């Protein structure tokens, strides 16, 4: 092996403190010019040189033969597995990065098992706190008003922490391409009705109208994990509620669109800026900017859930408001016999 080849190999095998291979980086300018920061990204992709211009990390990976696992930032090609993504920079450029996943399925399954243990321990402790708070609030034990208010606060915060923990561990599994989905043939209308019902109280507290608009006649059935779809729709509703002003209106609506159903959660009111809309599903960037984790994590998980079911998500803005939407495939040979 010549010195140059040996050098490339050594560069590709650099490890961090945890023993994993170090990421490779490239800068993608606003005009689409790609400039590598180090030699590792090229090594990870298995190419001698990078293209001079690309539109995105997706185009870069697909251009060299990698395929993305639905609902994750994992890319694979002939047994090689990479994590890859891009992050916006202040000047409008983007930082593109790749990192090999060592051990492939065995390592991923090991990490998923570890996440399962962590989830069990954390959620178990929180569930115990919640159970005792609920027990004390069942009315059988006399409580002073101040003590009762304290227990009610504990109950609310514990519910919030349990929901956040569930989202965090689900998103972590999705990052590994191992998000659990249990598909079944369902009508979509009850899922949407439940999503709206669960958020009516929060909407009322914010003085925001929340409604469900269904088309005339039955919709085609879908082959989905109902819990995942409902979680995604509720994530969209809650995202809007965080930004809605008193008197604004939220509308959940659905319609067939080719071989998919399109579900929209529309907020009629002050629209998001183009910059805010562009970062809507950027989990880490939004968390750093907003100094909060829950909504960025919840919205990104909604994207991962829908993509794992073969659908897509997006956001549009106009002068009248902001629309979050998702699409999910219509079940084949629907028994409803609907002609689209």
TORMIDO-983557 format. One line per 4 residues: number of its first residue (from 1); their letters; for each residue x, y, z of N, C-alpha, C. Coordinates in steps of 0.2 Angstrom, whole numbers, plus 5000, padded with zeros to 4 digits. Each point is the difference from the previous one (the first is absolute). Layout:
BEGIN
NUM) A) X:Y:Z:X:Y:Z:X:Y:Z ~ ... $
// end
This chain:
BEGIN
1) XXXX) 5004:4994:5000:4996:5006:5000:5004:5006:5000 ~ 4999:5005:4995:5004:5006:5000:4999:5005:5006 ~ 5004:5005:5001:4999:5004:5005:4994:5004:5000 ~ 4998:5002:4994:4994:5004:4999:4994:4996:5002 $
5) XXXX) 4999:4994:4998:4995:4995:5001:4999:4999:5008 ~ 5006:4999:5003:5000:4999:5007:4998:5006:5004 ~ 5002:5006:4997:4997:5006:5003:4993:5001:5000 ~ 4997:4998:4994:4993:5001:5000:4996:4995:5005 $
9) XXXX) 5003:4994:5000:4997:4995:5005:5001:5003:5007 ~ 5005:5002:5002:5001:5003:5007:4995:5005:5001 ~ 4999:5005:4995:4996:5005:5001:4993:4998:5001 ~ 4998:4995:4996:4993:4997:5001:4999:4997:5006 $
13) XXXX) 5005:4997:5004:4999:4996:5006:5001:5005:5006 ~ 5000:5006:5000:5001:5004:5006:4994:4999:5004 ~ 5001:5000:5007:4995:4998:5004:5000:5006:5006 ~ 4993:5001:5002:5000:5005:5006:5001:4996:5006 $
17) XXXX) 4998:5004:5006:5002:4997:5007:4995:4994:5001 ~ 4995:4999:4997:4995:4994:5001:5002:4994:4996 ~ 5005:5001:4995:5002:4995:4996:4997:4999:4993 ~ 4995:5005:4999:4997:5000:4994:5003:5004:4995 $
21) XXXX) 4999:4999:4993:5004:5004:4995:4998:5007:5000 ~ 5004:5005:4999:4999:5007:5000:4996:5002:4994 ~ 4995:5005:5001:4997:5002:4994:5004:5004:4995 ~ 4997:5000:4994:5004:5004:4995:4995:5006:4998 $
25) XXXX) 5003:5005:4998:4996:5006:4999:5002:5003:4993 ~ 4995:5004:4997:5001:5004:4994:4995:5006:5001 ~ 5002:5006:4997:4996:5006:5000:4996:5000:4993 ~ 4994:5002:5001:4996:5000:4994:4998:5008:4999 $
29) XXXX) 5002:5003:4996:4999:5008:4999:4992:5001:4998 ~ 4998:5006:5000:4993:5002:4998:4999:4998:4993 ~ 5006:5001:4996:4999:4998:4993:5001:4993:4998 ~ 5001:4996:5005:5000:4992:4999:5007:4998:4999 $
33) XXXX) 5005:5004:5001:5007:4998:4999:5002:4996:5007 ~ 5003:4994:4999:5002:4995:5005:5008:5000:5001 ~ 5002:5002:5006:5007:5000:5002:5001:4996:5006 ~ 5004:4995:4999:5002:4995:5006:5004:5003:5005 $
37) XXXX) 4998:4999:5006:5004:5002:5006:5006:4996:5001 ~ 4999:4993:5000:5005:4995:5001:4999:4995:4995 ~ 5005:4995:5000:4999:4994:4995:4995:4995:5002 ~ 4998:5000:5007:4996:4995:5002:4993:4999:4997 $
41) XXXX) 4997:5005:4998:4993:5000:4996:5001:4996:4994 ~ 5005:5002:4996:5001:4996:4994:5001:4993:5001 ~ 5004:4998:5005:5002:4993:5002:4993:4997:5002 ~ 4996:5003:5004:4994:4997:5002:4995:4998:4994 $
45) XXXX) 5000:5004:4995:4996:4999:4994:5003:4995:4995 ~ 5007:4999:5001:5003:4995:4996:5001:5003:4993 ~ 5002:5006:4999:5001:5004:4994:5007:5003:5000 ~ 5003:5001:4994:5006:5003:4999:5000:5008:5001 $
49) XXXX) 4994:5002:4997:4999:5008:5001:4993:5001:5001 ~ 4998:5006:5003:4993:5002:5000:4998:5004:4994 ~ 4993:5000:4999:4998:5004:4995:5001:5008:5002 ~ 5001:5004:4995:5001:5007:5001:4994:5003:5003 $
53) XXXX) 4994:4998:4997:4994:5004:5002:4994:4994:5002 ~ 4996:5002:5005:4995:4996:5002:4994:5004:5003 ~ 4994:4998:5000:4995:5004:5003:4999:4999:5007 ~ 5002:4993:5003:4999:4998:5006:5004:4994:5002 $
57) XXXX) 5000:4998:5007:5003:4994:5002:4996:4994:4996 ~ 4994:5001:4999:4996:4994:4997:5002:4999:4993 ~ 5001:5005:4996:5003:5000:4993:5007:4997:5000 ~ 5004:5002:5005:5007:4997:5001:5000:4993:5001 $
61) XXXX) 4996:4998:5005:5000:4992:5002:4997:4996:4994 ~ 4994:5003:4997:4997:4996:4995:5004:5000:4994 ~ 5004:5005:4999:5005:5000:4994:5005:4995:5000 ~ 5002:4998:5006:5005:4995:5000:4998:4993:5002 $
65) XXXX) 4993:4999:4999:4997:4993:5001:4997:4999:5007 ~ 5000:5004:5005:4997:4998:5006:4992:5001:5000 ~ 4997:4996:5004:4993:5001:5001:4998:5001:5007 ~ 4995:5005:5001:4999:5002:5007:4995:4995:5003 $
69) XXXX) 5001:4998:5006:4995:4996:5004:4994:5005:5002 ~ 4994:4998:4999:4994:5004:5001:5000:5002:5008 ~ 4999:5007:5001:4999:5002:5007:5006:5001:5004 ~ 5006:5000:4996:5006:5001:5004:5005:5004:4996 $
73) XXXX) 5006:5001:5003:5006:5003:4996:5005:4995:4998 ~ 4998:4994:5000:5004:4994:4998:5000:4999:4992 ~ 5006:4999:4997:5000:4998:4993:5004:4994:4999 ~ 4998:4996:4996:5004:4994:4999:5001:4998:4992 $
77) XXXX) 5006:4997:4999:5002:4997:4994:5004:4994:5000 ~ 4998:4995:4998:5004:4994:4999:5003:4998:5007 ~ 4996:5000:5005:5003:4998:5007:5003:5006:5004 ~ 5001:5006:4997:5003:5005:5003:4994:5005:5003 $
81) XXXX) 5001:5002:5006:4995:5003:5003:5003:5007:5003 ~ 4997:5006:4998:5002:5006:5002:4994:5004:5003 ~ 5002:5004:5005:4996:5006:5002:5002:5006:4996 ~ 4995:5003:4998:5002:5006:4996:4994:5006:5000 $
85) XXXX) 5002:5006:5001:4995:5005:5000:5004:5007:4999 ~ 4996:5005:5000:5003:5007:4999:4997:5005:5005 ~ 5003:5005:5002:4998:5005:5005:5001:5007:4997 ~ 4995:5005:5000:5001:5006:4998:5005:5004:5004 $
89) XXXX) 5004:5004:4996:5005:5005:5003:4997:5007:5000 ~ 5003:5005:5004:4998:5006:5000:5000:5004:4993 ~ 5005:4998:4996:5001:5004:4994:4995:4997:4994 ~ 4996:4995:5002:4996:4997:4995:5003:4994:4997 $
93) XXXX) 5006:4999:5001:5003:4993:4998:4997:4995:5004 ~ 5002:4994:4999:4999:4994:5004:5006:4995:5001 ~ 5000:4997:5006:5005:4996:5002:4997:4993:4999 ~ 5004:4996:4995:4998:4993:4998:5004:4996:5004 $
97) XXXX) 4998:4994:5003:5004:4996:5004:4998:4992:4999 ~ 5005:4996:5000:4998:4993:5000:5004:4996:5006 ~ 4997:4995:5002:5004:4996:5005:4998:4992:4999 ~ 5005:4996:4999:4998:4993:5000:4997:4997:5006 $
101) XXXX) 4995:4996:4999:4997:4996:5006:5004:4993:5000 ~ 5004:4999:5005:5004:4994:5000:4996:4994:5003 ~ 5001:4994:4997:4996:4995:5002:4993:4999:4997 ~ 4998:5004:4997:4994:5000:4996:4994:4997:5005 $
105) XXXX) 4997:4995:4998:4993:4998:5003:5002:4998:5008 ~ 5005:4997:5001:5002:4997:5007:5000:5006:5004 ~ 5004:5005:4998:5001:5006:5004:4994:5004:5001 ~ 4996:5001:4995:4994:5003:5000:4995:4997:5005 $
109) XXXX) 4999:4993:5000:4996:4997:5004:5002:5000:5007 ~ 5007:5000:5001:5003:5001:5007:4998:5007:5003 ~ 5000:5005:4996:4998:5007:5002:4993:5000:5001 ~ 4996:4997:4996:4993:5000:5002:4998:4996:5006 $
113) XXXX) 5003:4995:5002:4999:4996:5006:5002:5005:5006 ~ 5006:5004:4999:5002:5004:5005:4995:5006:5001 ~ 4997:5002:4995:4995:5005:5000:4994:4998:5004 ~ 4998:4993:4999:4994:4997:5003:5001:5000:5007 $
117) XXXX) 5007:4998:5003:5001:5000:5007:4999:5007:5003 ~ 5003:5005:4996:5000:5007:5003:4993:5002:5000 ~ 4996:4999:4995:4993:5002:5000:4996:4997:5006 ~ 5001:4993:5001:4997:4997:5006:5001:5003:5006 $
121) XXXX) 5007:5001:5002:5002:5003:5006:4997:5007:5001 ~ 5001:5004:4995:4997:5007:5001:4993:5001:5000 ~ 4996:4996:4996:4993:5001:5000:4997:4996:5006 ~ 5004:4995:5002:4997:4996:5006:5000:5005:5006 $
125) XXXX) 5006:5004:5001:5000:5004:5006:4995:5006:4999 ~ 4999:5003:4995:4995:5005:4999:4993:4997:5001 ~ 4999:4994:4997:4993:4997:5001:4998:4999:5008 ~ 5005:4998:5004:4999:5000:5007:4998:5006:5003 $
129) XXXX) 5004:5006:4998:4998:5006:5003:4993:5002:4998 ~ 4998:4999:4994:4994:5001:4997:4994:4996:5004 ~ 5002:4994:5001:4995:4996:5004:4998:5002:5007 ~ 5006:5002:5003:4999:5002:5007:4996:5007:5000 $
133) XXXX) 5002:5004:4996:4996:5007:4999:4993:4999:4999 ~ 4998:4995:4995:4993:4999:4999:4997:4997:5005 ~ 5003:4996:5004:4997:4996:5006:4998:5005:5005 ~ 5004:5005:5001:4999:5005:5005:4995:5005:4998 $
137) XXXX) 4998:5000:4994:4995:5005:4997:4994:4997:4999 ~ 4999:4993:5002:4994:4997:4998:4994:5002:5005 ~ 5001:5004:5004:4994:5003:5005:4999:4996:5006 ~ 5004:4994:5001:4999:4997:5006:5004:5002:5006 $
141) XXXX) 5005:5004:4998:5004:5003:5006:4999:5008:5000 ~ 4998:5003:5005:4999:5007:5001:5006:5004:4998 ~ 5000:5005:4996:5006:5004:4998:4999:5007:5001 ~ 5005:5004:5003:4999:5007:5000:5001:5003:4993 $
145) XXXX) 4997:5005:4998:5000:5003:4993:5007:5001:4998 ~ 5004:5002:5004:5007:5001:4997:5003:4993:4999 ~ 4999:4995:5004:5003:4993:4998:4997:4997:4994 ~ 4993:5001:4999:4997:4998:4994:5003:5003:4994 $
149) XXXX) 5001:5007:5000:5003:5003:4994:5007:4998:4999 ~ 5003:4998:5005:5007:4998:4999:5000:4993:4997 ~ 4996:4995:5002:4999:4994:4997:4998:5000:4993 ~ 4995:5005:4998:4998:5000:4993:5005:5003:4996 $
153) XXXX) 5005:5004:5002:5005:5002:4996:5005:4994:4999 ~ 5001:4996:5005:5005:4994:5000:4997:4996:4994 ~ 4993:4999:5000:4997:4995:4995:5001:5003:4993 ~ 4999:5007:4999:5000:5002:4994:5007:5000:4997 $
157) XXXX) 5005:5002:5004:5007:4999:4998:5003:4993:4999 ~ 4997:4996:5004:5002:4993:4999:4997:4997:4993 ~ 4994:5002:4999:4997:4998:4993:5004:5003:4994 ~ 5002:5006:5001:5004:5004:4995:5007:4996:4999 $
161) XXXX) 5003:4998:5006:5007:4997:5000:4999:4993:4997 ~ 4995:4996:5001:4999:4994:4997:4999:5000:4993 ~ 4996:5005:4997:4999:5001:4993:5007:5002:4997 ~ 5003:5004:5003:5007:5002:4997:5005:4994:5000 $
165) XXXX) 5000:4996:5005:5004:4995:5000:4998:4995:4994 ~ 4994:4999:4999:4998:4995:4995:5002:5003:4993 ~ 4999:5006:4999:5002:5003:4994:5008:5000:4999 ~ 5003:5001:5005:5008:5000:5000:5002:4993:4998 $
169) XXXX) 4997:4995:5003:5003:4993:4999:4997:4998:4993 ~ 4994:5001:4998:4998:4999:4993:5004:5003:4995 ~ 5002:5006:5001:5004:5004:4995:5007:4997:4999 ~ 5003:4998:5006:5006:4996:5000:5000:4994:4997 $
173) XXXX) 4995:4996:5000:4999:4994:4996:4999:5001:4993 ~ 4996:5005:4998:4999:5002:4993:5007:5002:4997 ~ 5004:5004:5004:5007:5002:4997:5004:4993:4998 ~ 4999:4995:5004:5003:4994:4998:4996:4995:4995 $
177) XXXX) 4995:5003:4997:4996:4996:4995:4996:4995:5003 ~ 4998:5000:5007:4997:4995:5003:4994:5002:5004 ~ 4996:5005:4997:4994:5002:5003:4995:4995:4999 ~ 4997:4998:5006:4994:4994:5000:4994:5003:4997 $
181) XXXX) 4997:4997:4995:4994:5002:4997:4996:4993:4999 ~ 4994:5001:5002:4995:4994:5000:4994:5002:4995 ~ 5001:4998:4994:4995:5002:4995:4994:4996:5000 ~ 4994:5003:4999:4994:4997:4999:4995:5004:4995 $
185) XXXX) 4995:4997:4997:4996:5004:4996:4995:5004:5004 ~ 5000:5006:4999:4996:5005:5004:4996:5005:4996 ~ 4995:5003:5003:4997:5006:4997:5003:5006:5004 ~ 5002:5005:4996:5003:5005:5003:4996:5005:5004 $
189) XXXX) 4994:5001:4999:4996:5005:5003:5000:4999:5008 ~ 4999:4994:5003:5000:5000:5007:5007:5002:5003 ~ 5005:4999:4997:5007:5002:5002:5000:5007:5000 ~ 4998:5004:4995:5000:5007:5000:4995:5003:5005 $
193) XXXX) 4994:4997:5001:4996:5002:5005:5003:5000:5007 ~ 5003:4994:5002:5003:5000:5006:5006:5005:5001 ~ 5004:5001:4995:5005:5005:5000:4998:5007:5002 ~ 4994:5002:4997:4997:5006:5001:4997:5000:5007 $
197) XXXX) 4997:4995:5002:4996:5000:5007:5006:5001:5005 ~ 5005:4996:4999:5005:5001:5006:5003:5006:5001 ~ 5000:5005:4995:5003:5007:5000:4995:5005:5001 ~ 4993:4998:5000:4995:5006:5001:5001:5004:5006 $
201) XXXX) 5002:4997:5006:5000:5004:5006:5006:5004:4999 ~ 5006:4998:4998:5006:5005:4999:4998:5005:4995 ~ 4996:4999:4995:4998:5005:4995:4996:5005:5003 ~ 4995:4998:5004:4996:5004:5004:5003:5005:5005 $
205) XXXX) 5005:4997:5003:5004:5004:5005:5004:5005:4996 ~ 5002:4999:4994:5004:5005:4996:4995:5005:4996 ~ 4993:4999:5001:4995:5004:4996:5001:4999:4993 ~ 5001:4994:4998:5001:4998:4993:4995:4995:4998 $
209) XXXX) 4997:5001:4994:4994:4995:4998:5004:4994:4996 ~ 4998:4994:5002:5003:4994:4997:4994:4996:4997 ~ 5000:4998:4994:4995:4997:4997:5003:4994:4995 ~ 4995:4995:4998:5002:4995:4996:4995:5001:4994 $
213) XXXX) 5003:5000:4994:4996:5001:4994:5001:4993:4995 ~ 4995:4996:4999:5000:4994:4997:4996:5001:4993 ~ 5003:4997:4995:4996:5000:4993:4994:4997:5001 ~ 4995:5001:4995:4994:4996:5000:5001:4993:4997 $
217) XXXX) 4997:4995:5004:5001:4993:4998:5006:4997:5003 ~ 5001:4994:5000:5005:4996:5004:5007:5001:4996 ~ 5005:5000:5004:5007:5000:4997:5003:4993:4999 ~ 5004:4999:4995:5003:4993:5000:5004:4999:5006 $
221) XXXX) 5001:4993:5001:5003:4998:5006:5008:5001:4999 ~ 5003:4999:5006:5008:5001:4999:5003:4994:5004 ~ 5006:4998:4998:5003:4994:5003:5006:5004:5005 ~ 4998:5001:5006:5005:5004:5004:5000:4997:5007 $
225) XXXX) 5005:5003:5004:5000:5000:5007:4996:5006:5003 ~ 4993:4998:5002:4996:5006:5002:5003:5004:5005 ~ 5003:4997:5005:5003:5004:5006:5005:5005:4997 ~ 5004:4998:4995:5006:5004:4997:4996:5006:4996 $
229) XXXX) 4995:4999:4996:4997:5005:4997:4997:5005:5004 ~ 4996:4998:5005:4997:5004:5005:5005:5004:5004 ~ 5006:4997:5002:5005:5004:5003:5003:5006:4995 ~ 5001:4998:4994:5002:5005:4995:4995:5006:4999 $
233) XXXX) 4994:4998:5000:4995:5006:4999:5000:5004:5006 ~ 5000:4997:5006:5000:5004:5006:5006:5004:5001 ~ 5006:4997:4998:5006:5004:5000:4999:5007:4996 ~ 4997:4999:4994:4998:5006:4996:4996:5005:5003 $
237) XXXX) 4995:4997:5003:4995:5005:5004:5003:5003:5006 ~ 5004:4997:5004:5004:5003:5005:5005:5005:4998 ~ 5003:4998:4994:5005:5005:4998:4997:5007:4998 ~ 4994:4999:4997:4996:5007:4998:4998:5003:5007 $
241) XXXX) 4997:4996:5005:4998:5003:5006:5005:5004:5003 ~ 5006:4998:5000:5006:5004:5003:5001:5007:4997 ~ 4998:5000:4994:5001:5007:4997:4993:5004:4998 ~ 4995:4997:5001:4993:5003:4999:4999:5006:5005 $
245) XXXX) 4997:5005:4997:4997:5005:5004:4993:5000:5001 ~ 4998:5003:5005:4993:5000:5002:4995:5002:4994 ~ 4995:4996:4999:4996:5002:4994:5001:4996:4994 ~ 5006:4997:4999:5002:4997:4994:4996:4993:5000 $
249) XXXX) 5001:4997:4994:4996:4994:4999:5005:4994:4997 ~ 4999:4994:5003:5003:4994:4998:4995:4995:4996 ~ 5002:4998:4994:4995:4995:4997:5004:4994:4998 ~ 4997:4994:5001:5003:4994:4998:4996:4998:4995 $
253) XXXX) 5003:4998:4994:4996:4998:4994:5004:4995:4996 ~ 4996:4996:4996:5003:4994:4997:4997:5000:4993 ~ 5004:4997:4995:4997:4999:4993:5004:4995:4997 ~ 4997:4996:4995:5004:4996:4996:5005:5004:4995 $
257) XXXX) 5006:4998:4999:5004:5003:4995:5004:4994:4997 ~ 4997:4998:4994:5003:4995:4996:5000:4993:5004 ~ 5005:4997:5001:5000:4993:5004:5001:5002:5008 ~ 5000:5006:5002:5001:5001:5007:4994:5004:5003 $
261) XXXX) 5000:5000:5006:4995:5005:5004:5005:5006:5002 ~ 4998:5006:5000:5003:5006:5002:4996:5003:5006 ~ 5004:5000:5006:4997:5003:5006:5003:5006:5001 ~ 4997:5006:5001:5002:5006:5001:4998:5003:5007 $
265) XXXX) 5005:5003:5003:4998:5004:5006:5002:5007:4999 ~ 4994:5004:4999:5001:5007:4998:4999:5005:5005 ~ 5004:5004:5001:4999:5006:5005:4999:5006:4996 ~ 4994:5003:5001:4998:5006:4996:5002:5006:5005 $
269) XXXX) 5005:5004:4998:5002:5005:5005:5007:5002:4997 ~ 5004:5003:5005:5006:5003:4998:5005:4994:4998 ~ 5002:5000:4994:5004:4994:4997:5007:5000:5003 ~ 5004:4994:5000:5007:5000:5001:5004:5003:4995 $
273) XXXX) 5006:5003:5002:5004:5002:4995:5003:4995:4996 ~ 5003:5001:4994:5003:4995:4996:5005:4997:5003 ~ 5004:5003:5004:5006:4997:5004:4997:4995:5005 ~ 4995:5002:5004:4997:4996:5005:4997:4993:4996 $
277) XXXX) 4997:5001:4995:4997:4995:4996:5005:4995:4998 ~ 5006:5003:4997:5005:4995:4998:5003:4996:5005 ~ 5000:5002:5006:5003:4997:5006:4995:4996:5004 ~ 4994:4999:4998:4995:4997:5004:5001:4993:5002 $
281) XXXX) 5004:4996:4996:5001:4993:5001:5007:4999:5002 ~ 5004:5006:5002:5007:4999:5002:5000:5000:5007 ~ 5001:4994:5003:4999:4998:5007:5006:5004:5004 ~ 5006:4999:4998:5005:5003:5004:5001:5007:4999 $
285) XXXX) 5000:5003:4994:5000:5007:4999:4995:5004:5003 ~ 4994:4998:5000:4994:5003:5004:5001:5000:5007 ~ 5003:4994:5003:5001:5000:5007:5005:5004:5002 ~ 5005:5001:4996:5006:5005:5002:4997:5007:5000 $
289) XXXX) 4996:5002:4995:4997:5007:4999:4995:5001:5005 ~ 4996:4996:5002:4994:5001:5004:5001:4998:5007 ~ 5006:4997:5002:5002:4997:5006:4994:4996:5003 ~ 4997:4996:4996:4995:4995:5002:5000:4994:4996 $
293) XXXX) 4999:4994:5003:5001:4994:4996:4993:4997:4998 ~ 4995:5001:5003:4994:4996:4999:4996:5001:4993 ~ 4999:5006:4998:4996:5001:4994:5005:4998:4994 ~ 5006:5002:5000:5005:4998:4994:5000:4992:5000 $
297) XXXX) 5001:4997:5006:5000:4993:5000:4994:4996:4997 ~ 4994:5003:5003:4993:4997:4998:4999:5001:4993 ~ 5002:5006:4997:4999:5001:4992:5004:4995:4996 ~ 5006:4999:5002:5005:4996:4996:4998:4993:5001 $
301) XXXX) 4997:4998:5006:4998:4993:5001:4994:4999:4995 ~ 4995:5005:5000:4995:4999:4995:5002:4999:4993 ~ 5005:5003:4998:5003:4999:4993:5002:4993:5000 ~ 5004:4998:5005:5003:4993:5000:4994:4995:4999 $
305) XXXX) 4995:5001:5004:4994:4995:5000:4997:5000:4994 ~ 4999:5005:4997:4996:5000:4993:5004:4997:4995 ~ 5007:5002:5000:5004:4997:4995:5001:4993:5000 ~ 5000:4997:5007:5000:4993:5001:4994:4996:4997 $
309) XXXX) 4995:5004:4999:4994:4997:4997:4999:5001:4993 ~ 5005:5003:4997:5000:5001:4993:4997:5007:4997 ~ 4999:5004:5005:4998:5007:4999:5005:5005:5000 ~ 4998:5006:5000:5004:5006:5000:4997:5006:5004 $
313) XXXX) 5004:5005:5002:4997:5005:5004:5003:5007:4997 ~ 4997:5005:5001:5002:5007:4998:4997:5006:5003 ~ 5002:5006:4999:4997:5006:5002:5000:5005:4995 ~ 4994:5003:4999:4999:5006:4995:4998:5006:5004 $
317) XXXX) 5002:5006:4998:4997:5006:5003:4997:5005:4994 ~ 4996:5004:5002:4997:5005:4996:4998:5006:5004 ~ 4997:5005:4997:4998:5006:5003:4995:4999:5006 ~ 4996:4994:4999:4994:4999:5004:5002:4995:5006 $
321) XXXX) 5006:4997:5000:5002:4995:5005:5005:4995:4998 ~ 5000:4995:5004:5005:4995:4999:4997:4993:5000 ~ 5002:4995:4996:4997:4994:5000:5005:4994:5000 ~ 5000:4996:5005:5004:4994:5001:4996:4994:4997 $
325) XXXX) 5003:4996:4996:4996:4995:4997:5004:4993:5000 ~ 4996:4995:4999:5003:4993:4999:4996:4996:4995 ~ 5004:4996:4997:4996:4995:4995:5002:4993:5002 ~ 4995:4996:4999:5001:4993:5002:4996:4996:4994 $
329) XXXX) 5003:4994:4998:4998:4996:4995:4993:4997:5001 ~ 4996:5000:4995:4993:4997:5000:5001:4993:5000 ~ 4996:4996:5004:5001:4992:5000:4998:4998:4993 ~ 5003:4995:4997:4999:4997:4994:4994:4996:5000 $
333) XXXX) 4996:5000:4995:4994:4996:4999:4995:5002:5006 ~ 4999:5006:5001:4996:5002:5006:4993:4998:4999 ~ 4997:4997:5006:4994:4997:5000:4994:5005:4999 ~ 5002:5006:5001:4995:5006:5000:4998:5001:4993 $
337) XXXX) 5005:4998:4995:4998:5000:4993:4999:5007:4998 ~ 5004:5005:5002:5000:5007:4999:5004:5001:4993 ~ 4997:5004:4996:5003:5002:4993:5003:5007:5001 ~ 5006:5000:5000:5003:5007:5001:5001:5004:4993 $
// end
